[in-house]
Amino acid sequence: MDRIFIGSDVSGYPLKEAIKNHLLEKAMDVEDIGTLDEAEPRPFFEVAARGAEAIRAGDFSRGILICGTGMGMSIVANKHEGVYAAACESVYAAEKCRAINDANVLCLGGWIIAPILGIEMTEAFLNTAFTENLEDWRAKRLEKARHEVKDIERRSFQK
């Protein structure tokens, strides 16, 4: 498994800590990019930008961002070229954001997701490959779609 990061604002801090501890117990290569202490919280936009920039730099292959709903982190992370952040609220969505959309950042809501569910979602996200368990015709269509999305992204960031 590649290096991953995990980060949160104060609203996502308890969920981040639960997921981070689970990953560390499994001896995964995970780096906490903040908030490191509830007494000194980092804003969602700062943490999301830091994670997205680390993906772009190639320091991490995937990441997990947690705020109150997961949506703020997703919006900010998706402002960076090459970052595909998905705000998810179920194990199914966390799996499909990888299998169908090849997302590289999972965004969760600390106000919405209980720790046990967040851990299950993280496992689904980290253990699912692009096009995994999909029919051949769908996998081929998604491979083509991925290239089209990257072309759209390239054009958008070139302006």
C-alpha positions as semicolon CSV with decimal commas, in nm:
position;residue;x (nm);y (nm);z (nm)
1;M;0,000;0,000;0,000
2;D;0,124;0,347;-0,086
3;R;0,165;0,638;0,152
4;I;-0,157;0,810;0,247
5;F;-0,237;1,123;0,443
6;I;-0,521;1,198;0,680
7;G;-0,634;1,543;0,786
8;S;-0,922;1,726;0,947
9;D;-1,052;2,047;1,087
10;V;-1,183;2,056;1,444
11;S;-1,524;1,916;1,341
12;G;-1,360;1,608;1,193
13;Y;-1,090;1,565;1,457
14;P;-1,249;1,280;1,662
15;L;-1,325;1,077;1,348
16;K;-0,977;1,145;1,209
17;E;-0,817;1,020;1,528
18;A;-1,023;0,698;1,522
19;I;-0,938;0,625;1,158
20;K;-0,572;0,723;1,201
21;N;-0,533;0,494;1,503
22;H;-0,692;0,207;1,311
23;L;-0,453;0,257;1,019
24;L;-0,150;0,284;1,247
25;E;-0,253;-0,039;1,426
26;K;-0,245;-0,204;1,082
27;A;0,109;-0,064;1,034
28;M;0,002;0,146;0,736
29;D;0,218;0,432;0,613
30;V;-0,010;0,722;0,711
31;E;0,080;1,081;0,788
32;D;-0,140;1,318;0,986
33;I;-0,140;1,658;0,813
34;G;-0,348;1,829;1,084
35;T;-0,543;1,925;1,286
36;L;-0,298;1,779;1,536
37;D;-0,462;1,911;1,851
38;E;-0,824;2,012;1,911
39;A;-0,699;2,314;2,107
40;E;-0,521;2,444;1,795
41;P;-0,751;2,357;1,505
42;R;-0,665;2,419;1,141
43;P;-0,941;2,544;0,908
44;F;-1,082;2,300;0,654
45;F;-0,957;2,501;0,356
46;E;-0,598;2,499;0,486
47;V;-0,591;2,124;0,555
48;A;-0,762;2,035;0,226
49;A;-0,521;2,251;0,026
50;R;-0,222;2,100;0,205
51;G;-0,339;1,746;0,125
52;A;-0,423;1,828;-0,236
53;E;-0,086;1,991;-0,292
54;A;0,086;1,684;-0,145
55;I;-0,102;1,460;-0,393
56;R;0,003;1,688;-0,679
57;A;0,365;1,678;-0,562
58;G;0,356;1,298;-0,559
59;D;0,420;1,274;-0,186
60;F;0,104;1,066;-0,138
61;S;-0,106;0,850;-0,368
62;R;-0,428;0,892;-0,169
63;G;-0,568;1,076;0,126
64;I;-0,855;1,112;0,369
65;L;-0,998;1,451;0,463
66;I;-1,259;1,506;0,734
67;C;-1,461;1,814;0,823
68;G;-1,816;1,852;0,953
69;T;-1,987;1,720;0,639
70;G;-1,694;1,626;0,413
71;M;-1,821;1,871;0,154
72;G;-1,597;2,166;0,234
73;M;-1,286;1,949;0,219
74;S;-1,406;1,801;-0,111
75;I;-1,471;2,141;-0,268
76;V;-1,126;2,277;-0,176
77;A;-0,936;1,959;-0,267
78;N;-1,105;1,944;-0,609
79;K;-0,972;2,292;-0,691
80;H;-0,632;2,126;-0,747
81;E;-0,540;1,960;-1,075
82;G;-0,501;1,583;-1,045
83;V;-0,702;1,560;-0,724
84;Y;-1,031;1,370;-0,732
85;A;-1,197;1,409;-0,395
86;A;-1,529;1,240;-0,316
87;A;-1,752;1,326;-0,021
88;C;-1,905;0,993;0,084
89;E;-2,154;0,886;0,350
90;S;-2,161;0,507;0,302
91;V;-1,930;0,211;0,252
92;Y;-2,089;0,156;-0,089
93;A;-2,012;0,514;-0,198
94;A;-1,653;0,490;-0,066
95;E;-1,599;0,173;-0,269
96;K;-1,763;0,309;-0,584
97;C;-1,577;0,641;-0,573
98;R;-1,265;0,430;-0,632
99;A;-1,406;0,165;-0,866
100;I;-1,601;0,405;-1,087
101;N;-1,440;0,748;-1,045
102;D;-1,082;0,659;-0,948
103;A;-1,102;0,910;-0,660
104;N;-0,776;0,964;-0,477
105;V;-0,915;1,153;-0,176
106;L;-1,196;1,030;0,049
107;C;-1,384;1,309;0,228
108;L;-1,592;1,227;0,533
109;G;-1,822;1,419;0,766
110;G;-1,734;1,409;1,132
111;W;-2,087;1,522;1,223
112;I;-2,238;1,244;1,011
113;I;-2,012;0,938;1,023
114;A;-1,960;0,727;1,338
115;P;-1,604;0,601;1,392
116;I;-1,682;0,235;1,309
117;L;-1,848;0,340;0,983
118;G;-1,561;0,575;0,900
119;I;-1,314;0,290;0,947
120;E;-1,522;0,061;0,723
121;M;-1,545;0,334;0,460
122;T;-1,172;0,394;0,476
123;E;-1,104;0,022;0,430
124;A;-1,335;0,012;0,128
125;F;-1,166;0,319;-0,022
126;L;-0,812;0,193;0,034
127;N;-0,878;-0,164;-0,077
128;T;-1,067;-0,097;-0,400
129;A;-0,896;-0,046;-0,733
130;F;-1,026;0,147;-1,031
131;T;-1,280;-0,068;-1,224
132;E;-1,260;-0,347;-0,962
133;N;-1,555;-0,591;-0,970
134;L;-1,713;-0,420;-1,271
135;E;-1,825;-0,585;-1,593
136;D;-1,568;-0,573;-1,877
137;W;-1,784;-0,343;-2,091
138;R;-1,826;-0,100;-1,801
139;A;-1,456;-0,108;-1,716
140;K;-1,364;-0,024;-2,077
141;R;-1,617;0,260;-2,081
142;L;-1,479;0,397;-1,753
143;E;-1,119;0,380;-1,878
144;K;-1,225;0,594;-2,175
145;A;-1,421;0,827;-1,947
146;R;-1,118;0,871;-1,721
147;H;-0,916;0,998;-2,018
148;E;-1,199;1,233;-2,119
149;V;-1,221;1,372;-1,766
150;K;-0,844;1,431;-1,760
151;D;-0,874;1,619;-2,093
152;I;-1,152;1,836;-1,949
153;E;-0,940;1,897;-1,642
154;R;-0,634;1,991;-1,849
155;R;-0,833;2,241;-2,054
156;S;-0,987;2,390;-1,741
157;F;-0,656;2,443;-1,564
158;Q;-0,483;2,583;-1,874
159;K;-0,707;2,891;-1,882
